Amino acid sequence: MGTRTKTDMAAPSQPHQATYDTIVIGAGIQGSFTAYHLAQRHRDTLLLEQFILPHSRGSSHGQSRITRSAYPRVPYARMMPDSFRLWKQLEDEAGTSLYRRTGLVVLGPAGDPELEGCRQSLGDNRVLDAVELAQHFPGLRLHAGEVALWDSTGGVLFADRALWAVQDAFRRHGGTLQDGEQVLHIEPGAVLTITTTAGVYRAPRLIITAGAWTRALLAPLGLHLPLQPLRIDVCYWKEKEPGRASRAGPCFMAMGLSQAPHGIYGLPALEYPGLVKVCYHHGSPTDPDERDRVPPGTPRPDVTLLSSFISSYLPGLEPSPAVVETCLYTNTPDGDFILDRHPKYSNIIIGAGFSGHGFKLAPVVGKLLCELSLGEEPSHSTAPFAITRFPGVVRAAL
């Protein structure tokens, strides 16, 4: 077990200095679950966050995220039962609800390979015809050649509440969370030294889960990951007849419909009463520190695309958004996560590139990153998430 100075007893002018078993950089949902699993294992863990909590600068804020069993990619489908179990475990520990089962409708053209992959991941869940679909999701209009799958496990994760719950649980297990501390320098070695704007910390293990800021942290360590931060338009749409789109309605995902591109999804009204959340799973490249600085009059083609989708498939909603907010994705070229060790410094573990679909899997991701840092056999294969799938990312350190 590591020993540490009680930072809350230090004079405000003194820098924090402490030694821990493990340091985790980035207190979004992935880093917070990682730290939680470590603290559960009685590892003295420091969780560092550059912004004052709570904040909306990264990818973990807001009230809602979709969760589901339906996944076209087998590695994620295999991880989801464990994720559901761990979410329930956190709910029980926190004594609060973090998930509402609404069901999920997956829409797509008949015979689509990704839709078939989702169907296989669902086992005995069923295909819905237009009449059955209308019973679950009044107002949704399908077109010729399109089908729907029903995922009865699908629903809404209460994102902000979940983040607070796992951070509180981390503290109850003895963890230390320091917010408002930007990491300035990482000195590798058998014991790593992390210098922040408020102090100097040391640990034999480091886990980096810094979202859109991960690439900048790793570049001085000779690792240039192909991570692309994207600004996402998060849109909310008003019902033409208030109350028709029930709060308890299902979520949906659209996979390459005849009159809409792949990647549109929706959730029932939650953040704003009477406003349904419908978004596009793509965005515009951005600097994460400049995400919200969009000049007035800047074209928003994704909003135009969504307006067309609303008119064609959800005619019960107004075709212009009532509210448009922004969020960050950090994407890899193939859309799959990075869960791996630094190729040169094996005591630095990296969790990155969650590509807009990582929140629901955060309990499992955190467990895997914990296991990697402790040198244990991962409870799920991390082979699909290896850094080596990207050639040429290791270069000389600065």
Secondary structure as UniProt FT lines:
FT   HELIX           7..9
FT   TURN            12..13
FT   STRAND          16..19
FT   STRAND          22..25
FT   HELIX           29..40
FT   TURN            41..42
FT   STRAND          45..48
FT   STRAND          64..67
FT   HELIX           74..94
FT   STRAND          99..101
FT   STRAND          104..109
FT   TURN            110..111
FT   HELIX           113..122
FT   TURN            123..124
FT   STRAND          127..128
FT   HELIX           130..136
FT   TURN            138..139
FT   TURN            144..145
FT   STRAND          146..151
FT   TURN            152..153
FT   STRAND          155..158
FT   HELIX           159..172
FT   TURN            173..174
FT   STRAND          176..178
FT   STRAND          183..187
FT   STRAND          192..196
FT   STRAND          199..203
FT   STRAND          205..208
FT   HELIX           211..213
FT   HELIX           214..218
FT   HELIX           219..221
FT   STRAND          228..239
FT   TURN            242..243
FT   TURN            247..248
FT   STRAND          251..254
FT   TURN            258..259
FT   TURN            262..263
FT   STRAND          264..267
FT   TURN            273..274
FT   STRAND          275..280
FT   STRAND          284..285
FT   HELIX           288..290
FT   TURN            291..292
FT   TURN            296..297
FT   HELIX           301..313
FT   TURN            315..316
FT   STRAND          323..331
FT   TURN            333..334
FT   STRAND          338..341
FT   TURN            346..347
FT   STRAND          348..352
FT   TURN            355..356
FT   HELIX           359..361
FT   HELIX           362..373
FT   TURN            374..375
FT   HELIX           383..385
FT   HELIX           387..389
FT   TURN            391..392
//
